[in-house]
Amino acid sequence: MSYVGANITILIAICAVAVVLFLGLFNMMRGGSPNLSQTLMRWRVGLQFVAVVIIMAVLWFRT
């Protein structure tokens, strides 16, 4: 994987985490369903795990 491809993959993973985070925060601020907020926060944790794995894999293969 090239440096550009790796950087784009990392950027996509981080953006996915940010989108889910802001959706969860927006839902909580507008007084939405607590179940939806809980589901979105669980998705955020899972996406954070995937993002960290991707970042570590890219760092591992770059060296």
Buried (B, 14 or more C-beta within 10 A) or exposed (E): EEEEEBEEBBEEBBEBBEBBBEBBBEBBEEEBEEEEBEBBBEBBEEBBEEBEEBBEBBEEEEE
